[in-house]
């Protein structure tokens, strides 16, 4: 009898270790009820939401690039942003973030996962910036009360980021679904638990109002280093890999002996001209890779795509000069 | 807990049954007081047998406010308040700035809306509006206050509702949509514009300057020339999108059935209740069932607007005064 009880106890403990929500010290008691027991429980949800809403809102940003806009959320004082891959659209893209107070800051996209719709963006301006904590321990459970923020339809200072409250209605490994209604412009915005921790990033919606999909934070954690290192992960469908060989620099060169590549021609209005490369400059290296001759340079550039950023080390009048430019389309 | 974990391993995902979701039947079961309020002082408005909008009872003698743009063109108006159906229903006054109309039916002893003290509610506060209606019950819909209270400027600005052509002999009016303020004031195609807001007009840019920063519902004087005679009229401004129509944006196409008129409001509360075009016009309630505003527009999938209580009180008293005035005029008029 005693032995059986002990076995049962151990079994329960091992399950509890993996899944028991009680281990989360910040967990709201109402989250352990299948439905709030009464108005008092509803008011507990409301009170929790109100207490964590201001810092959550301060870290929610609008991301503008090209014609459209999406949302994102700052997760470190130096300005690391999590967003959706279909918002950042690629690696090393120029993006403007509008902070909650209306301040605009320059950003560049880091890596993305085109299969799960997750991406990182870095603010280039100097911090500190308001940020939120992640649910790194993956405490979130089906049925938990959650809220979403986002700049629906674009940034609107008078309105602020709209907040929507709901429950987690479906939990899969790489997708969370909530009944917090999302719309265009919310993409890339944050989903929070009632402790104010970031649990997901808005990705897409279905036909019905209750179908709102988010990328769970565990998906970011899984690929953290690659995302931070600016890698393009996966083959879509949320972002299209830049096509190799479509990049255009716009220079003519010759091997001038002594292992140097001399610029002989500059295309009018080309990326090279716009970046200030001149006839007579010597090209020493691209992206830190030393180039021994014209052929090596051409081979390196052949793998580059339109819109990709490269760093060229030049020798001009005997002095080193570094130029960063974005390739055009061939 | 154990069964949930097991199912998650076998199916690859776990799902919350619909009755447990934020607008599921079990949540609605917690909303007894708002449900009672909806039953007692919110009206369901019908055109024939079709449900077209909701309303709020403001006088026990059969006065109800509703969303003007959803009701004004409908015929065979009827209302249901509590379990009783009322007909006929007349529109007796309208406030176009707020898109609210006052309806009247023959009734006595109706329960008037229970208003809260104010609408000073923070973001994140629970709110309840009308959901579906059955013969015996009013289903609530639950949401929260979701953004700053603010003005919603008219989509495309406020307009007179005329096309203007620059001709040799001055500015001539082109098309005038029938629902525009200009048409209602009597302006027609071919009329020549002399003055707007008491300023002489010689080119189209003059009009644009005068119209800048105007609001929906504002009245502006227009002097025009027809058959050699100058006539002066007052034109009530409408939103450009409401007058000339607007192209659907990508967000509109994913928003389902949103309100025809959803901009040009002096101040609104924003909430995230998941309604549709028909569930608008009734009260915005707190969990106690008190009215803190009037649900006035389903703007899109994620945003709905309500008139705050303070402004709503003014709208109601203006509409009631206007209705009494109209009634008195009708009685005084020679037969």
Boltz contact constraints between the chains, C-beta under 6 A:
constraints:
  - contact:
      token1: [A, 19]
      token2: [B, 5]
      max_distance: 6.0
  - contact:
      token1: [A, 34]
      token2: [B, 20]
      max_distance: 6.0
  - contact:
      token1: [A, 35]
      token2: [B, 20]
      max_distance: 6.0
  - contact:
      token1: [A, 35]
      token2: [B, 26]
      max_distance: 6.0
  - contact:
      token1: [A, 39]
      token2: [B, 287]
      max_distance: 6.0
  - contact:
      token1: [A, 46]
      token2: [B, 124]
      max_distance: 6.0
  - contact:
      token1: [A, 46]
      token2: [B, 126]
      max_distance: 6.0
  - contact:
      token1: [A, 49]
      token2: [B, 124]
      max_distance: 6.0
  - contact:
      token1: [A, 50]
      token2: [B, 122]
      max_distance: 6.0
  - contact:
      token1: [A, 50]
      token2: [B, 124]
      max_distance: 6.0
  - contact:
      token1: [A, 53]
      token2: [B, 124]
      max_distance: 6.0
  - contact:
      token1: [A, 142]
      token2: [B, 14]
      max_distance: 6.0
  - contact:
      token1: [A, 142]
      token2: [B, 16]
      max_distance: 6.0
  - contact:
      token1: [A, 143]
      token2: [B, 16]
      max_distance: 6.0
  - contact:
      token1: [A, 152]
      token2: [B, 302]
      max_distance: 6.0
  - contact:
      token1: [A, 153]
      token2: [B, 251]
      max_distance: 6.0
  - contact:
      token1: [A, 158]
      token2: [B, 150]
      max_distance: 6.0
  - contact:
      token1: [A, 159]
      token2: [B, 147]
      max_distance: 6.0
  - contact:
      token1: [A, 159]
      token2: [B, 148]
      max_distance: 6.0
  - contact:
      token1: [A, 160]
      token2: [B, 147]
      max_distance: 6.0
  - contact:
      token1: [A, 160]
      token2: [B, 148]
      max_distance: 6.0
  - contact:
      token1: [A, 162]
      token2: [B, 146]
      max_distance: 6.0
  - contact:
      token1: [A, 162]
      token2: [B, 147]
      max_distance: 6.0
  - contact:
      token1: [A, 163]
      token2: [B, 123]
      max_distance: 6.0
  - contact:
      token1: [A, 163]
      token2: [B, 146]
      max_distance: 6.0
  - contact:
      token1: [A, 164]
      token2: [B, 146]
      max_distance: 6.0
  - contact:
      token1: [A, 164]
      token2: [B, 272]
      max_distance: 6.0
  - contact:
      token1: [A, 165]
      token2: [B, 144]
      max_distance: 6.0
  - contact:
      token1: [A, 166]
      token2: [B, 22]
      max_distance: 6.0
  - contact:
      token1: [A, 167]
      token2: [B, 21]
      max_distance: 6.0
  - contact:
      token1: [A, 167]
      token2: [B, 22]
      max_distance: 6.0
  - contact:
      token1: [A, 169]
      token2: [B, 16]
      max_distance: 6.0
  - contact:
      token1: [A, 169]
      token2: [B, 21]
      max_distance: 6.0
  - contact:
      token1: [A, 170]
      token2: [B, 13]
      max_distance: 6.0
  - contact:
      token1: [A, 170]
      token2: [B, 15]
      max_distance: 6.0
  - contact:
      token1: [A, 171]
      token2: [B, 14]
      max_distance: 6.0
  - contact:
      token1: [A, 172]
      token2: [B, 13]
      max_distance: 6.0
  - contact:
      token1: [A, 179]
      token2: [B, 21]
      max_distance: 6.0
  - contact:
      token1: [A, 179]
      token2: [B, 22]
      max_distance: 6.0
  - contact:
      token1: [A, 181]
      token2: [B, 301]
      max_distance: 6.0
  - contact:
      token1: [A, 181]
      token2: [B, 302]
      max_distance: 6.0
  - contact:
      token1: [A, 183]
      token2: [B, 251]
      max_distance: 6.0
  - contact:
      token1: [A, 183]
      token2: [B, 300]
      max_distance: 6.0
  - contact:
      token1: [A, 183]
      token2: [B, 301]
      max_distance: 6.0
  - contact:
      token1: [A, 183]
      token2: [B, 302]
      max_distance: 6.0
  - contact:
      token1: [A, 184]
      token2: [B, 250]
      max_distance: 6.0
  - contact:
      token1: [A, 184]
      token2: [B, 251]
      max_distance: 6.0
  - contact:
      token1: [A, 209]
      token2: [B, 274]
      max_distance: 6.0
